[in-house]
Amino acid sequence: MTGTRDALNAFLDYPTDVDIRSSDSGPLAGLTLGVKDIFDVEGLPTGGGNPEREREYPSAEATATPIARLLEAGAQFLGKTQTEELTYSMIGLNAHFPAPVNPRAPERVTGGSSSGSAAVVAGGLCDIAAGSDTNGSIRAPASFCGLIGLRTTHGRIPLDHTMALSPSFDTFGWFAKDADIYERVGAVLLGEDDHRETLLRPMRVAEFEALLFGEAERAEYARMLSLVTDCFDRKPGFLALPGDTAELFERFKEMQAYEAWQVHGSFLKAKDRNLGPGVKERFDYARAITPEQDARARERMAAFRGDFGALMNPDMVVVMPSQPSAAPLKDSTHEELERYRAEALTLTSIAGLLGWPQITIPLGEVHGAPFGISLLGPKGSDRQLIAMAKDILQGRKIGSWTR
C-alpha cells in the first residue's frame, strides 16, 4: 500500500523515477504542481484513496487533459496528493492514510476530498495543486486552509482519464495562495468566458447565511461581507431561495449517490474493499437508491435551475458563506463531524445543482482558523469570478477593468 512522503502527510510515495516532463517555458514556468490522486498521470498509478483500487489498476497510459495543459504551460510536477477514499467524503480523513496536516490550523482537518492538494499549497510545498469538486471538495478545503478555490462551471474543463464519483456534478478545480497565480492557471485552463455580462450587482440569500453555526461565525461573516460589498458600486440586494435548502440537498444527495454506485458498484461488489467508516455507510446508502428516486430528483433539479435562473439577472453575483464555520477539530466525535457535514454539504450543493461556478476567497478567521467567503456566479463566468476575487483581495473596486 502506498504511504505518504512529507511532514504534511500530503504527497503520496509513488515512484519518483517516472519521467513526467513539463514545458521549459510558458505562462506557468517556474511554478510547482501537485495532483490529486484521481487524475491520471502517465506512468503512475491512480489509487483514488483506496489501496485495493491502487493494486488493481495499472499505471496510467495517458495524462488527464487539464493536468497535461498545466504541464504544457510550464508547471513542474512534484507528485500526486492524498485524497479521501473514492472521493466520497469532505472532512479530509482517510482511514488508510495518516491525516493530512492543515498548516494554518494543525489541530483541525484540511477538508476533503482534495485534502492533500490543499495541504501542499497551504504548507508552501507547491504553488498550485489540482483537485476536484463534486460537492465542496475544492471549496471546503480552500476555506479551511486559507486558500483560493474555484468550483468551475460543470463541463467546462474536461475530465477524461479521471476517476469519477458523480459525473453530473464532478468538476475540476485547483488551489493557490496567490491571486495572480490563480488567474494565470485560469487563463491556461478555461479559455474565454461564455458569460459576457459584467457582474456588478451583489446579491445575498438569507437561507444560505442561516446555515452559519453561531455568533462568532455570523460576526466574522458580516465583517467579510462588508469587505466584499465595499468593492462594488451597488449595495447588496436579497434573493429569496426558490426551495428549502434541506430538501434540495436531499435531492442532490440521491443523485450523487445513484451515480456513485453506477461508477464504483462493480468494483465494490467484486470483493470486500475494506472501506473506511463513513465511506462504507455512504456506499451502502448509494446502493439502495432506485432509478425512480434518481429520476424524481432530476426533475426537482431541473425545476430549481429554472426558478433560480429566473431570479438572477445577468449582472448579478451571489455573495455567500463558503462553509458554516472553520474546519472541524481532528478530535471531533463522529456525531459532531456528521452534523458539520450535513450543514456544509447543504451549503455547497447549491452550485452543484445549478452547475454554476463558485469561488471561495480567504478573507476571514474564526476560532483561530481560516474562514472563507464565496462568490457564486452564472454558468460560464469562471474567469470573471477569479478577477473579482483578485480585486477583493487587493481592495480594489470590482469591475474596474470594464471602465
Summary of the structure (lengths in Angstrom):
residues: 403
radius of gyration: 19.6
end to end distance: 55.9
largest distance: 61.3
contacts: 1535
relative contact order: 0.15
helix: 39%
strand: 16%
